[in-house]
């Protein structure tokens, strides 16, 4: 493969490359090409991927919006090291009016996000694309062009293209000799909740003419991000859920922003029959939320119960499909998980808040010194120790759910600039039996910290019933 520049030494624009090979045909693409067919991955395709992504960032279409949407790497390439992360995604994002490249990398249970400016992007892409060990790549462009790349045992890469179309021409290209600067605008993120949704107006997040109030932007952002997580979690089973009304319980609903948002999104946007129950200990919250539901004409499908998370009587609790518990304080999150497990809830979305209980349990333990010994440097600083045990609390919650048959991942709920309470536990019930390794991990936690967590104690009967099946 060769690259050429149009216009000789004085040419101001980059030309799309023309590729002729015996095993593949040329595909003109935006500012660069990825040649369809079979090519050497190390020598050709990995470099093309990097050039494609970078030039698509700098190339304008529909104004100042980057052409590239996302670059995703998955799977292990033959004869290469196993990737450190199961999946890596690169995409353009706008942060404080500056375009950056966001790298999100996923393990079985967590995701890690880093943002890179122009100076660090190319080195990061070299590490991820050329040296990351991935065997499958997918490039998605704004014109709906999709490139898929599969690395073979011989080190070649099969490249195919689908979708898209249209001639972008040289007018969209930038000078290869110019400074590598990024655009100043990012593509607008898909919005799942319109700013003029009746419920947003009714609860005071939006004005009557459908504009988000400045003081409520963080609340709107939280609603949006939650709906993205909900949509992703439900997408695999929408057909099954469509056969009957979806039953959702929001434990600790407060002013019910998420309760109403969930109903509006599923019912009005996704066209799914949905019944939602909000639970809160305050009588005032129940009365206020019922009034809002009535004003919206939703009182038949959206109802509220006054009571504690632990003991509130929930109508139809034997058929709960989704359990929501966002920002339930300390053990209220554990109590929500206990109820969800005992209801055999299919999907749990919980965002913990305030982790005090395990701190107290460890402090009271007489056998936790062995755990603290290797963490002396952390324990010396109160804030670091507190954050460490907070993470241990959520990791233990995720482990308990896995033992009880859930597939669990712990992800960032929303950016830290919007709220410090930004961890989300997503758990989908699969019925998978716990392995000996999972139980060993659990027992090591108990031994190391010298105590059981609140959730372990509360679900002791359920956990022991699972342990007897382990061989």
C-alpha positions, 0 to 999 in steps of 0.5 A: 500500500502506498500513500500519495499527496495531491498537488506535489510539494505545494499541494494543500490537501491530502488525497484519498489513497489509491490501493491496488493489491493482488489480494484486495481492492481499494476502498476510498475512505474519508481522509485515508483508506483501509483496503478491503481484502487481505493484508499484513496487519502489522505492516499495513492495517494497524497503521491505516487504522491509526491514520483513519481515526486521527484524520477522521477526527480532524476532517469536517462533515456537517460543520465541525463534527468529527466523522469518526464515532468509535473504534473498538478492539475485542478478542485475542489475536492469534499468536499474540499476548492476551489483551490486558482488557477484554475490550477497548473503545476509542471515541471523540468527546467534548470536555469543557469545549475541548475535543479529546479522545476518550479511551474506555477499557473493560474487564469482566467487572469494571471499566476504566476511562482516560481522556487524551488531548492531541499530544498523547493520542498517537502514543496511546493509539500505538499501545492499543492498536499495534501492541494491544493484542486485539484480533477484531476491530470495528470502526464506525463513522458518522455516515454509517460506514462500518469497517471490520478487521479480523486478524488471522493466524498468519498475521494478516488482516481481513478487512471489510466495509459495509454501509455508508456511501457517498463521495466525500471528496477532497474538500473535506480533507485537511493539509497533511503538512498542517499542525495536527489540531483537533476540531472544537466541536464534538458530535451531539450525544444521543439523547434518550430523554427530550428536554421537553418531556412532560415529566421534566416540565412537571417536576421543574427540571425543564421550563415550560418551553422545554429548556433545561434549567441551569440549576437542574442540568446535573439532575438531567445529566444523571437521568440521561446517563441512567437511561443509557445504562438501563437501555443497554441492560434491557436491549438483549431481552426486549422481545421477551419483556414485550410479552408482558408489562415490565415490572420495575421497583425503585427503592428509596425513590425520593422525589422520583426523578428516575421513577418517572424517567424510567416509565416515560422512556420505556412506555413512551419512547420504547413503547413497552408496557411498564408498571413502576412502583416507587418506595420511600420512607417519607409520607411527604414524598409519597403524596408529592409523587402521587400528585405528579403521577396524577397530573401526568395521567400516569397514576394507573401505571406509576404508583408509590408506597410509603415504607422502609426499603427493608419492610415496605409491602410491594404489590406484585413483588413476585414478578419484579423484572428490574430493581433500581436503588440509586444513592441509597445510603450505606446499608440501604443499598444492601437492603435493596440488594437483599430484596432484589435477590429474594424477589429473583429480580432479573436486572439490578441497577444500584448506585451505592452511597455512603459506605460506613458499615464495613468500616465499623465492622473491620474496626471492631474485628479482632483479627483484621490486623493481618489484612491491614499489615500490607496496607499500612501506607494506606491506613496511615491516611484516613481519606485513602483508607476510607476510599479503599474500604468503600471500594472493598464494600462494593467489590464484596457486594458484586462478589455476593451477587455473582455467587448467587447467580448474577452476571455483575459489572461495576461501572462509572455511572456518571462523570465525577463533575456531576456527582461524587456518587458515581459507581453503578453496580449492574447485575443480570440474573443468569442462574449460573452456579458459583464456582469453587474459585468464587467461594475461595475468593469470598472466604478469603475476604472474610478471613482477611477482613476478620468479619462478614459484610452486612450483605453476607450476613443478611443473605447468609441462608441464600449463600449457604444454600448455594455453597452445598452445591459446590464440589 
